[in-house]
């Protein structure tokens, strides 16, 4: 299994727009990616405007399929204007 934690900082006043776009992406992922075991947007309790996406994939192929999907590629330009900087992405390997 492969875990991913993506940290996204959102511009003030853009959180509602960001959440709308991301919720649509999240629904697409859950409906179309059986190899994606978890895909959840979370919001920081201590840092305003900071979100973390918690992702868990069955294997490398599932992770690649996610990144190559049309809906993932389409979400980037929609989310871009909401971001207050580049996303920070950390990849994790499951301990078996």
Residue pairs with C-beta under 8 A, 6 or more apart in sequence:
1 37
1 56
1 57
1 58
1 59
1 93
1 94
2 56
2 57
2 59
2 60
2 62
2 63
2 91
2 92
2 93
2 94
3 54
3 55
3 56
3 57
3 91
3 92
3 93
3 94
4 53
4 54
4 55
4 56
4 57
4 63
4 89
4 90
4 91
4 92
5 52
5 53
5 54
5 55
5 89
5 90
5 92
6 52
6 53
6 55
6 87
6 88
6 89
6 90
7 50
7 51
7 52
7 87
7 88
7 89
7 90
8 18
8 50
8 51
8 52
8 53
8 79
8 83
8 87
9 49
9 50
9 51
9 83
9 84
9 85
10 18
10 49
10 50
10 51
10 82
10 83
10 84
11 49
11 82
11 83
11 84
12 48
12 49
14 81
14 82
15 49
15 82
17 82
18 51
18 79
18 82
18 83
19 41
21 75
21 78
21 79
21 82
22 41
22 51
22 53
22 75
22 79
23 41
24 75
25 71
25 72
25 75
26 39
26 40
26 41
28 69
28 71
28 72
29 36
29 39
29 66
29 69
29 71
29 72
30 36
30 39
32 69
32 71
33 39
33 62
33 65
33 66
33 69
34 62
35 57
35 58
35 59
35 61
35 62
35 63
35 65
35 66
36 55
36 56
36 57
36 58
36 62
36 66
37 56
37 57
37 58
38 54
38 55
38 56
39 53
39 54
39 55
39 56
40 53
40 54
40 55
41 51
41 52
41 53
42 51
42 52
42 53
42 54
43 50
43 51
44 50
44 51
44 52
49 84
55 66
57 63
57 66
66 72
